[in-house]
Amino acid sequence: MTIWNELLGNQVLISAVLGWTVAQFLKTVIDMVLNRSFNPERIFGSGGMPSSHSATVCALTTASGMKYGVGMRRETGKQAKLLNSVFFENILNLDGVFLQEKLKEYVGHTPLQVAAGAILGILIAVLIS
């Protein structure tokens, strides 16, 4: 039984899971109101308002920051430098092989959907703590 107590006592985990769950519930309700019909795909599906991804990530980040503090690591700058080197110096020629395909483009959320999910996640984390 201690594993359940540890899981349920983990405010960071609970904030993230609750952020996703509440966002998916709201997304389903909003879709029902707008389309006047129930679409079960909205319960677990991606896309829509609010962004459950943003809600999850912001709840996780906010709860982590509140519990452990915030800060940036030096490795972020090192990774950026390496990526800039790869993209700006070697993108067209990798050992004599030319890239012929464009990267796959993914259509994500609108800025409003991301903002709504972010606000939802932050509120959930603050309320849980």
LUMZAVO-993662 format. One record per atom (N, C-alpha, C, O, CB): residue in one letter; x negated, y, z negated. Coordinates in nm, 2 decimals. Each point is the difference from the previous one (the first is absolute). Last residue first. Glycine has a CB too. Example, Ala and Ser with C-alpha at 12.3 -4.5 7.8 and 13.67 -1.06 7.14 Angstrom:
S,-1.28,-0.22,-0.71
S,-0.09,0.11,0.00
S,0.08,0.11,-0.08
S,-0.05,0.11,-0.01
S,-0.07,-0.17,0.23
A,0.09,-0.51,-0.21
A,0.09,0.12,0.00
A,-0.09,0.12,0.00
A,-0.10,0.00,-0.07
A,0.29,-0.12,-0.05
//
This chain:
S,0.10,2.26,0.45
S,-0.11,0.02,-0.10
S,0.04,0.06,-0.12
S,-0.07,0.03,-0.10
S,-0.08,0.00,0.28
I,0.44,-0.11,0.20
I,-0.04,-0.12,-0.06
I,-0.10,0.02,-0.12
I,0.01,-0.07,-0.10
I,0.04,-0.05,0.32
L,0.10,0.49,0.05
L,0.11,-0.05,-0.09
L,-0.04,-0.13,-0.07
L,0.04,-0.02,-0.11
L,0.12,0.13,0.26
V,-0.46,0.07,0.17
V,0.01,0.09,-0.11
V,0.11,-0.05,-0.10
V,-0.02,0.01,-0.12
V,-0.06,0.19,0.26
A,0.03,-0.43,0.26
A,-0.12,-0.02,-0.08
A,0.01,0.08,-0.12
A,-0.04,-0.04,-0.11
A,-0.09,-0.02,0.31
I,0.47,0.13,0.12
I,0.01,-0.14,-0.07
I,-0.12,-0.02,-0.09
I,0.02,-0.04,-0.11
I,0.11,-0.05,0.31
L,-0.14,0.48,0.07
L,0.10,0.01,-0.11
L,0.02,-0.13,-0.07
L,0.01,0.00,-0.13
L,0.11,0.17,0.26
I,-0.41,-0.17,0.24
I,-0.06,0.08,-0.11
I,0.10,0.01,-0.11
I,-0.03,-0.02,-0.12
I,-0.11,0.15,0.28
G,0.29,-0.34,0.23
G,-0.10,-0.08,-0.07
G,-0.06,0.07,-0.11
G,-0.02,-0.06,-0.11
G,-0.03,-0.05,0.32
L,0.36,0.34,0.06
L,0.06,-0.10,-0.07
L,-0.10,-0.09,-0.08
L,0.03,-0.02,-0.12
L,0.15,0.01,0.30
I,-0.34,0.34,0.11
I,0.06,0.06,-0.12
I,0.07,-0.10,-0.08
I,-0.01,0.00,-0.12
I,0.04,0.21,0.25
A,-0.22,-0.36,0.27
A,-0.10,0.05,-0.09
A,0.06,0.06,-0.13
A,-0.04,-0.04,-0.11
A,-0.12,0.08,0.31
G,0.44,-0.16,0.16
G,-0.05,-0.12,-0.07
G,-0.10,0.03,-0.10
G,-0.01,-0.06,-0.11
G,0.05,-0.07,0.31
A,0.13,0.48,0.07
A,0.10,-0.05,-0.09
A,-0.05,-0.12,-0.08
A,0.03,-0.02,-0.12
A,0.15,0.11,0.28
A,-0.46,0.09,0.17
A,0.01,0.09,-0.12
A,0.10,-0.06,-0.10
A,-0.02,0.01,-0.12
A,-0.05,0.19,0.27
V,0.02,-0.42,0.26
V,-0.11,-0.03,-0.08
V,0.01,0.09,-0.13
V,-0.03,-0.05,-0.11
V,-0.11,0.00,0.31
Q,0.47,0.11,0.13
Q,0.01,-0.13,-0.07
Q,-0.12,-0.03,-0.09
Q,0.02,-0.06,-0.11
Q,0.11,-0.02,0.31
L,-0.15,0.47,0.06
L,0.11,0.01,-0.11
L,0.02,-0.13,-0.07
L,0.02,0.00,-0.12
L,0.09,0.18,0.26
P,-0.41,-0.15,0.23
P,-0.06,0.06,-0.12
P,0.11,0.01,-0.11
P,-0.04,-0.01,-0.12
P,-0.12,0.14,0.27
T,0.22,-0.53,0.18
T,0.00,0.14,0.02
T,-0.06,0.06,-0.13
T,0.00,-0.06,-0.10
T,0.20,0.06,0.27
H,-0.34,-0.50,-0.03
H,0.11,0.08,-0.06
H,-0.02,0.15,0.04
H,-0.11,0.04,0.04
H,0.13,-0.20,-0.23
G,-0.25,-0.19,0.51
G,0.03,-0.02,-0.14
G,0.12,0.09,-0.04
G,0.09,0.03,0.08
G,-0.33,-0.08,-0.12
V,0.00,-0.20,0.49
V,0.09,0.11,-0.04
V,0.04,-0.02,-0.14
V,0.07,-0.10,-0.03
V,0.01,0.12,0.27
Y,-0.53,-0.19,0.04
Y,0.11,-0.04,-0.09
Y,0.08,0.12,-0.03
Y,-0.05,0.11,-0.04
Y,-0.08,-0.30,-0.05
E,-0.25,0.00,0.48
E,0.06,0.11,-0.07
E,0.12,-0.04,-0.08
E,0.09,-0.08,0.05
E,-0.17,0.23,0.13
K,-0.40,-0.39,0.01
K,0.15,-0.01,-0.01
K,0.05,0.11,-0.08
K,-0.05,0.04,-0.11
K,0.04,-0.29,0.12
L,-0.44,0.30,0.28
L,0.05,-0.05,-0.13
L,0.15,0.00,0.00
L,0.07,0.08,0.06
L,-0.28,0.00,-0.17
K,-0.03,-0.12,0.58
K,0.03,0.10,-0.10
K,0.04,-0.07,-0.13
K,0.05,-0.11,0.00
K,0.02,0.28,0.17
E,-0.40,-0.39,0.21
E,0.14,0.01,-0.05
E,0.01,0.11,-0.11
E,-0.09,0.02,-0.08
E,0.13,-0.26,0.13
Q,-0.45,0.12,0.17
Q,0.09,0.02,0.11
Q,0.14,0.01,-0.05
Q,0.09,0.04,0.08
Q,-0.24,-0.17,0.06
L,-0.41,0.18,-0.29
L,0.14,-0.02,-0.05
L,0.10,0.03,0.11
L,-0.01,0.11,0.06
L,-0.06,-0.05,-0.30
F,-0.45,-0.24,0.32
F,0.09,0.12,-0.01
F,0.14,-0.04,-0.05
F,0.05,-0.10,0.04
F,-0.18,0.21,0.15
V,-0.40,-0.31,-0.25
V,0.14,-0.03,0.03
V,0.09,0.12,-0.02
V,0.00,0.06,-0.10
V,-0.04,-0.30,0.02
G,-0.44,0.23,-0.02
G,0.03,-0.01,0.15
G,0.14,-0.04,0.04
G,0.03,-0.01,0.11
G,-0.27,-0.05,-0.10
D,0.11,0.14,-0.47
D,-0.09,-0.10,0.05
D,0.03,-0.03,0.15
D,-0.01,-0.11,0.04
D,-0.02,0.01,-0.27
L,0.35,0.41,0.08
L,-0.04,-0.08,-0.11
L,-0.09,-0.12,0.06
L,0.05,-0.09,0.05
L,0.16,0.15,-0.19
N,0.02,0.44,0.29
N,-0.10,-0.10,0.04
N,-0.05,-0.07,-0.12
N,-0.07,0.05,-0.08
N,0.00,0.08,0.28
L,0.40,0.23,-0.22
L,0.01,-0.05,0.14
L,-0.09,-0.12,0.03
L,0.03,-0.06,0.10
L,0.04,0.29,-0.04
I,-0.07,-0.01,-0.50
I,0.13,-0.05,0.03
I,0.02,-0.05,0.14
I,0.08,-0.10,0.02
I,0.00,0.26,-0.18
N,-0.47,0.03,-0.12
N,0.00,-0.13,0.06
N,0.14,-0.05,0.05
N,0.02,-0.11,0.03
N,-0.21,0.06,-0.18
E,0.08,0.49,-0.07
E,-0.12,-0.04,0.07
E,0.01,-0.12,0.08
E,-0.07,-0.02,0.10
E,-0.06,0.13,-0.28
F,0.48,0.08,-0.10
F,-0.04,0.11,0.09
F,-0.13,-0.04,0.07
F,-0.04,0.07,0.10
F,0.14,0.09,-0.26
F,0.13,-0.47,-0.14
F,0.09,0.05,0.10
F,-0.05,0.11,0.09
F,0.03,0.00,0.12
F,0.14,-0.05,-0.28
V,-0.44,-0.16,-0.18
V,0.05,-0.10,0.09
V,0.09,0.06,0.10
V,-0.02,-0.03,0.12
V,0.01,-0.14,-0.30
S,-0.16,0.45,-0.16
S,-0.11,-0.05,0.08
S,0.05,-0.10,0.11
S,-0.03,0.01,0.12
S,-0.12,0.03,-0.31
N,0.45,0.11,-0.14
N,-0.02,0.11,0.10
N,-0.12,-0.04,0.09
N,0.01,0.03,0.12
N,0.06,0.14,-0.28
L,0.03,-0.46,-0.19
L,0.11,0.00,0.10
L,-0.02,0.11,0.11
L,0.02,-0.03,0.11
L,0.13,-0.06,-0.29
L,-0.45,0.07,-0.19
L,-0.02,-0.11,0.08
L,0.11,-0.01,0.11
L,-0.04,-0.02,0.12
L,-0.06,-0.10,-0.31
K,0.14,0.46,-0.13
K,-0.12,0.02,0.08
K,-0.03,-0.11,0.10
K,-0.03,0.02,0.11
K,-0.07,0.11,-0.30
A,0.45,-0.18,-0.13
A,0.03,0.10,0.10
A,-0.11,0.03,0.09
A,0.01,0.01,0.12
A,0.15,0.09,-0.28
Q,-0.24,-0.38,-0.21
Q,0.08,-0.07,0.10
Q,0.04,0.10,0.11
Q,0.00,-0.04,0.12
Q,0.09,-0.12,-0.29
K,-0.32,0.34,-0.20
K,-0.09,-0.09,0.08
K,0.08,-0.07,0.11
K,-0.05,-0.02,0.11
K,-0.09,-0.01,-0.31
G,0.38,0.29,-0.10
G,-0.08,0.08,0.09
G,-0.09,-0.08,0.08
G,-0.02,0.03,0.12
G,0.03,0.16,-0.28
T,0.23,-0.41,-0.17
T,0.10,0.05,0.10
T,-0.08,0.09,0.10
T,0.03,-0.02,0.12
T,0.16,0.02,-0.29
E,-0.40,-0.18,-0.22
E,0.00,-0.09,0.12
E,0.09,0.05,0.10
E,-0.02,-0.03,0.12
E,-0.03,-0.16,-0.27
R,0.01,0.39,-0.29
R,-0.10,0.05,0.10
R,0.01,-0.08,0.13
R,-0.03,0.05,0.11
R,-0.12,0.02,-0.30
R,0.58,-0.02,-0.13
R,-0.13,-0.07,0.00
R,-0.08,0.05,0.11
R,0.05,0.04,0.11
R,0.05,-0.24,-0.21
M,0.31,0.44,-0.22
M,-0.04,-0.05,0.14
M,-0.13,-0.07,-0.02
M,-0.08,0.04,-0.08
M,0.21,0.14,0.20
G,0.31,-0.08,-0.48
G,-0.14,0.03,0.04
G,-0.03,-0.06,0.14
G,0.07,-0.10,0.04
G,-0.14,0.10,-0.28
V,0.44,0.01,-0.24
V,-0.02,0.01,0.14
V,-0.15,0.03,0.04
V,-0.07,0.05,-0.09
V,0.31,0.03,0.11
G,0.05,-0.36,-0.45
G,-0.06,0.12,0.04
G,-0.02,0.00,0.16
G,0.01,-0.10,0.06
G,-0.13,0.12,-0.29
Y,0.35,-0.36,-0.05
Y,-0.15,-0.01,0.01
Y,-0.07,0.13,0.03
Y,-0.12,0.00,-0.01
Y,0.16,-0.24,0.07
K,0.45,0.20,-0.11
K,-0.05,-0.09,-0.10
K,-0.15,0.00,0.00
K,-0.06,-0.01,-0.11
K,0.25,-0.13,0.15
M,0.05,0.42,0.26
M,0.05,0.03,-0.13
M,-0.07,-0.09,-0.11
M,-0.03,0.04,-0.11
M,0.25,0.04,0.21
G,-0.30,-0.16,0.36
G,-0.07,0.12,-0.04
G,0.04,0.04,-0.14
G,-0.08,0.05,-0.08
G,0.08,0.02,0.31
S,0.21,-0.44,-0.04
S,-0.14,-0.03,-0.02
S,-0.07,0.12,-0.05
S,-0.08,0.00,-0.10
S,0.08,-0.17,0.28
A,0.45,0.22,-0.05
A,-0.01,-0.08,-0.12
A,-0.15,-0.03,-0.04
A,-0.04,0.00,-0.11
A,0.27,-0.10,0.16
T,-0.15,0.32,0.36
T,0.04,0.09,-0.11
T,-0.02,-0.08,-0.13
T,-0.06,0.05,-0.10
T,0.22,0.08,0.24
T,-0.23,-0.37,0.26
T,-0.10,0.10,-0.02
T,0.03,0.09,-0.12
T,-0.09,0.02,-0.08
T,0.04,-0.03,0.32
L,0.38,-0.31,-0.12
L,-0.13,-0.07,-0.04
L,-0.11,0.10,-0.03
L,-0.06,-0.01,-0.11
L,0.13,-0.19,0.25
A,0.33,0.37,0.05
A,0.03,-0.05,-0.14
A,-0.13,-0.07,-0.06
A,-0.03,0.03,-0.11
A,0.28,-0.06,0.17
C,-0.27,0.17,0.39
C,0.00,0.11,-0.09
C,0.03,-0.04,-0.15
C,-0.06,0.06,-0.09
C,0.13,0.09,0.29
V,-0.05,-0.48,0.14
V,-0.14,0.05,-0.01
V,-0.01,0.12,-0.10
V,-0.09,0.00,-0.08
V,0.05,-0.08,0.31
T,0.47,-0.10,-0.13
T,-0.08,-0.10,-0.07
T,-0.14,0.05,-0.02
T,-0.05,-0.01,-0.12
T,0.18,-0.17,0.23
A,0.17,0.45,0.14
A,0.05,-0.01,-0.14
A,-0.09,-0.10,-0.08
A,-0.04,0.03,-0.11
A,0.27,0.02,0.19
S,-0.31,-0.01,0.38
S,-0.04,0.12,-0.07
S,0.04,-0.01,-0.14
S,-0.08,0.04,-0.09
S,0.09,0.10,0.30
H,0.14,-0.48,0.06
H,-0.15,-0.01,-0.01
H,-0.05,0.12,-0.08
H,-0.08,-0.02,-0.09
H,0.07,-0.10,0.31
S,0.47,0.10,-0.11
S,-0.04,-0.09,-0.12
S,-0.15,-0.01,-0.01
S,-0.05,-0.02,-0.11
S,0.27,-0.11,0.14
S,0.08,0.53,0.19
S,-0.11,-0.09,0.03
S,-0.03,-0.08,-0.13
S,-0.05,0.06,-0.10
S,-0.04,0.09,0.28
P,0.59,0.04,-0.12
P,-0.13,0.05,-0.01
P,-0.11,-0.10,0.03
P,0.04,-0.12,0.01
P,0.04,0.28,-0.18
M,0.20,-0.16,0.49
M,-0.01,0.10,-0.10
M,0.05,-0.06,-0.13
M,0.11,-0.05,-0.01
M,-0.08,0.24,0.17
G,-0.26,-0.43,0.31
G,0.12,0.05,-0.06
G,-0.04,0.10,-0.12
G,-0.11,0.02,-0.03
G,0.24,-0.23,0.10
G,-0.43,-0.24,0.10
G,0.06,0.12,0.06
G,0.12,0.05,-0.08
G,0.06,-0.07,-0.08
G,-0.15,0.00,0.30
S,-0.02,-0.45,-0.25
S,-0.08,0.12,0.00
S,0.07,0.11,0.07
S,0.10,-0.01,0.07
S,-0.31,-0.13,-0.08
G,0.45,-0.30,-0.26
G,-0.06,0.05,0.13
G,-0.08,0.13,-0.03
G,0.01,0.07,-0.10
G,0.18,-0.17,0.23
F,0.10,-0.16,-0.44
F,-0.14,-0.04,0.00
F,-0.08,0.06,0.12
F,-0.12,-0.01,0.01
F,0.18,-0.19,-0.13
I,0.40,0.31,0.04
I,-0.04,-0.04,-0.13
I,-0.15,-0.02,-0.01
I,-0.07,0.04,-0.09
I,0.30,-0.14,0.05
R,0.02,0.18,0.45
R,-0.05,0.12,-0.07
R,-0.05,-0.03,-0.14
R,-0.08,0.08,-0.05
R,0.24,0.05,0.18
E,0.06,-0.45,0.16
E,-0.14,0.02,0.03
E,-0.06,0.11,-0.07
E,-0.12,0.01,-0.03
E,0.16,-0.11,0.25
P,0.43,-0.01,-0.24
P,-0.09,-0.07,-0.10
P,-0.15,0.02,0.03
P,-0.08,-0.02,-0.09
P,0.27,-0.15,0.06
N,0.24,0.49,0.13
N,-0.10,-0.07,0.08
N,-0.10,-0.07,-0.09
N,-0.08,0.07,-0.06
N,0.11,0.10,0.25
F,0.50,0.06,-0.19
F,-0.11,-0.05,-0.08
F,-0.09,-0.08,0.09
F,0.04,-0.09,0.08
F,0.10,0.07,-0.28
S,0.18,0.47,0.31
S,0.00,-0.15,0.00
S,-0.12,-0.05,-0.07
S,-0.10,0.08,-0.01
S,0.22,-0.09,0.23
R,-0.02,0.48,-0.10
R,0.13,-0.06,-0.05
R,0.01,-0.15,0.02
R,0.10,-0.05,0.02
R,0.00,0.27,0.04
N,-0.47,0.12,0.01
N,0.05,-0.09,0.11
N,0.13,-0.06,-0.03
N,0.06,-0.07,0.08
N,-0.29,0.03,-0.02
L,0.01,0.35,-0.37
L,-0.02,0.06,0.13
L,0.07,-0.09,0.11
L,0.06,0.06,0.10
L,-0.27,0.04,-0.17
V,0.20,-0.26,-0.38
V,0.08,0.12,0.01
V,0.00,0.06,0.14
V,0.10,0.04,0.06
V,-0.15,0.01,-0.30
M,-0.22,-0.43,0.15
M,0.14,-0.03,0.00
M,0.09,0.12,0.01
M,0.10,0.00,0.07
M,-0.15,-0.19,-0.22
D,-0.42,0.25,0.12
D,0.04,-0.05,0.13
D,0.15,-0.04,0.00
D,0.06,0.02,0.10
D,-0.30,-0.11,-0.07
I,0.06,0.24,-0.44
I,0.01,0.11,0.10
I,0.04,-0.05,0.14
I,0.07,0.06,0.07
I,-0.25,0.06,-0.20
V,0.11,-0.45,-0.21
V,0.12,0.08,-0.02
V,0.01,0.12,0.10
V,0.11,0.02,0.05
V,-0.12,-0.08,-0.30
T,-0.37,-0.21,0.26
T,0.11,-0.08,0.04
T,0.13,0.08,-0.01
T,0.09,0.00,0.08
T,-0.21,-0.21,-0.15
K,-0.28,0.40,-0.08
K,0.00,0.00,0.14
K,0.12,-0.08,0.05
K,0.06,0.04,0.10
K,-0.31,-0.03,-0.10
L,0.17,0.01,-0.46
L,0.05,0.13,0.05
L,0.01,0.00,0.15
L,0.09,0.05,0.06
L,-0.19,0.06,-0.26
F,-0.09,-0.49,0.00
F,0.14,0.01,-0.04
F,0.06,0.13,0.06
F,0.11,0.00,0.06
F,-0.15,-0.13,-0.27
Q,-0.42,0.07,0.25
Q,0.07,-0.10,0.09
Q,0.15,0.01,-0.03
Q,0.08,-0.01,0.10
Q,-0.28,-0.14,-0.09
A,-0.07,0.40,-0.29
A,-0.01,0.06,0.13
A,0.08,-0.09,0.10
A,0.08,0.05,0.08
A,-0.30,0.05,-0.13
V,0.16,-0.26,-0.39
V,0.09,0.12,0.00
V,0.01,0.06,0.14
V,0.11,0.03,0.05
V,-0.16,0.01,-0.29
T,-0.27,-0.39,0.17
T,0.14,-0.05,-0.01
T,0.10,0.11,0.01
T,0.10,-0.01,0.07
T,-0.18,-0.17,-0.21
W,-0.38,0.29,0.14
W,0.04,-0.07,0.12
W,0.14,-0.04,0.00
W,0.08,0.02,0.09
W,-0.31,-0.11,-0.06
G,0.05,0.28,-0.42
G,0.00,0.10,0.11
G,0.05,-0.06,0.13
G,0.08,0.05,0.07
G,-0.27,0.07,-0.19
L,0.12,-0.41,-0.25
L,0.12,0.08,-0.01
L,0.01,0.11,0.10
L,0.11,0.02,0.06
L,-0.11,-0.07,-0.30
V,-0.39,-0.20,0.22
V,0.11,-0.09,0.04
V,0.13,0.08,-0.01
V,0.08,-0.02,0.09
V,-0.21,-0.18,-0.17
A,-0.25,0.43,-0.07
A,-0.01,-0.03,0.14
A,0.12,-0.08,0.05
A,0.06,0.03,0.10
A,-0.32,-0.02,-0.12
S,0.22,0.08,-0.44
S,0.03,0.12,0.07
S,0.00,-0.03,0.15
S,0.09,0.05,0.07
S,-0.19,0.09,-0.26
I,-0.03,-0.49,-0.10
I,0.15,0.02,0.00
I,0.03,0.13,0.08
I,0.11,0.00,0.07
I,-0.10,-0.11,-0.30
L,-0.47,0.01,0.18
L,0.07,-0.09,0.08
L,0.15,0.02,0.01
L,0.06,0.00,0.11
L,-0.24,-0.17,-0.16
V,-0.06,0.43,-0.25
V,-0.05,0.04,0.14
V,0.07,-0.10,0.10
V,0.06,0.05,0.10
V,-0.28,0.03,-0.19
Q,0.29,-0.14,-0.38
Q,0.07,0.11,0.05
Q,-0.04,0.04,0.14
Q,0.09,0.04,0.08
Q,-0.07,0.04,-0.31
N,-0.03,-0.54,-0.06
N,-0.09,0.07,0.09
N,0.08,0.12,0.07
N,0.06,-0.03,0.10
N,-0.20,-0.19,-0.07
G,0.33,-0.12,-0.32
G,-0.06,0.11,-0.08
G,-0.09,0.08,0.09
G,-0.06,0.10,-0.05
G,0.08,-0.24,-0.16
L,0.20,-0.25,0.37
L,0.10,0.09,-0.03
L,-0.05,0.12,-0.08
L,0.06,0.11,0.00
L,0.10,-0.29,0.01
L,-0.46,-0.17,0.09
L,0.05,0.05,0.13
L,0.10,0.11,-0.03
L,-0.01,0.11,0.06
L,-0.03,-0.33,0.05
E,-0.12,-0.02,-0.48
E,-0.11,0.09,0.06
E,0.05,0.06,0.13
E,-0.03,0.12,0.02
E,-0.14,-0.27,-0.12
N,0.46,-0.15,-0.11
N,-0.02,0.12,-0.09
N,-0.10,0.09,0.06
N,0.01,0.12,0.00
N,0.06,-0.25,-0.20
W,-0.02,-0.29,0.40
W,0.11,0.09,0.03
W,0.00,0.13,-0.08
W,0.03,0.11,0.05
W,0.11,-0.31,0.01
I,-0.46,-0.13,-0.14
I,-0.03,0.06,0.13
I,0.12,0.09,0.04
I,-0.03,0.11,0.06
I,-0.10,-0.32,0.01
T,0.15,-0.03,-0.48
T,-0.09,0.12,0.00
T,-0.02,0.06,0.13
T,-0.02,0.12,0.02
T,-0.09,-0.21,-0.22
M,0.35,-0.33,0.11
M,0.08,0.12,0.00
M,-0.09,0.13,0.00
M,0.05,0.10,0.03
M,0.13,-0.23,-0.15
//
